[in-house]
Amino acid sequence: MEWDTGEYVWKQVADVIRQRIKDGQYRPRTPIPSEIRLAEELGVAKGTIRKAVAHLREAGVLYTLPQKGTFVSAPGSQAGHDEDTAAE
């Protein structure tokens, strides 16, 4: 994948993840691929993936459950509110 040098790569990675959610590739309450897998797939460093995921968590798009992974938030939910239902 080629990255626009005029914008931070982590922002572009966040946009890719958002687009995959919009396209239904990553569905609500399901985990996204691991940092390692995303880094290999997109050809970027794990730190870049971490920054993009952190940004999307802050925006309420994703949430992380310790030792379980990072999941797509349900549409219309607020950050942190999906954690109770993610294990169902």
C-alpha positions as CSV (number, residue, x, y, z in Angstrom):
1,M,0.0,0.0,0.0
2,E,1.3,3.5,-0.8
3,W,0.9,6.3,1.7
4,D,0.5,10.0,1.0
5,T,3.6,11.7,2.3
6,G,1.6,14.9,3.0
7,E,-0.3,13.4,5.9
8,Y,0.7,11.3,8.9
9,V,0.7,7.6,8.1
10,W,-1.2,6.8,11.3
11,K,-4.0,9.0,10.2
12,Q,-4.1,7.3,6.9
13,V,-4.1,3.9,8.6
14,A,-7.0,5.1,10.8
15,D,-8.9,6.0,7.7
16,V,-8.3,2.5,6.2
17,I,-9.7,0.9,9.4
18,R,-12.7,3.3,9.3
19,Q,-13.3,2.4,5.7
20,R,-13.2,-1.3,6.4
21,I,-15.8,-0.8,9.2
22,K,-18.0,1.2,6.8
23,D,-17.6,-1.5,4.1
24,G,-18.6,-4.2,6.6
25,Q,-15.2,-5.9,6.5
26,Y,-14.9,-5.3,10.3
27,R,-18.3,-5.7,11.9
28,P,-19.6,-4.2,15.2
29,R,-18.6,-6.1,18.4
30,T,-16.1,-8.2,16.4
31,P,-12.3,-8.0,16.8
32,I,-10.1,-6.3,14.3
33,P,-6.9,-8.1,13.3
34,S,-3.9,-7.9,15.6
35,E,-1.4,-5.1,15.5
36,I,1.2,-7.5,14.0
37,R,-1.2,-8.7,11.3
38,L,-2.3,-5.1,10.4
39,A,1.3,-3.9,10.3
40,E,2.3,-6.7,8.0
41,E,-0.7,-6.2,5.7
42,L,-0.4,-2.5,5.5
43,G,3.4,-2.4,5.4
44,V,3.8,-0.1,8.4
45,A,5.4,-0.3,11.8
46,K,3.4,-1.7,14.8
47,G,3.8,1.7,16.5
48,T,1.9,3.3,13.6
49,I,-0.9,0.8,14.1
50,R,-0.9,1.5,17.8
51,K,-1.3,5.2,17.2
52,A,-4.1,4.7,14.7
53,V,-6.0,2.3,17.0
54,A,-5.5,4.7,20.0
55,H,-7.0,7.5,18.0
56,L,-10.0,5.4,17.0
57,R,-10.5,4.3,20.6
58,E,-10.5,7.9,21.7
59,A,-13.1,8.6,19.0
60,G,-15.3,5.7,20.2
61,V,-14.9,3.7,17.0
62,L,-13.0,0.9,18.7
63,Y,-12.7,-0.4,22.2
64,T,-10.1,-2.8,23.8
65,L,-10.7,-5.6,26.2
66,P,-7.6,-6.7,28.1
67,Q,-6.4,-10.1,26.9
68,K,-9.2,-10.3,24.4
69,G,-8.4,-7.8,21.7
70,T,-9.7,-4.6,20.1
71,F,-13.2,-4.6,18.9
72,V,-15.4,-2.4,16.6
73,S,-17.9,-0.4,18.7
74,A,-21.6,-0.8,17.9
75,P,-23.1,2.0,15.8
76,G,-24.5,4.8,18.0
77,S,-22.8,3.5,21.2
78,Q,-20.5,5.6,23.3
79,A,-16.9,4.5,24.0
80,G,-16.6,2.1,26.8
81,H,-20.3,1.0,26.8
82,D,-19.8,-2.0,24.6
83,E,-17.4,-3.6,27.0
84,D,-20.3,-5.2,29.0
85,T,-21.8,-6.9,25.9
86,A,-18.6,-7.8,24.0
87,A,-18.1,-11.1,25.9
88,E,-21.7,-12.3,25.0
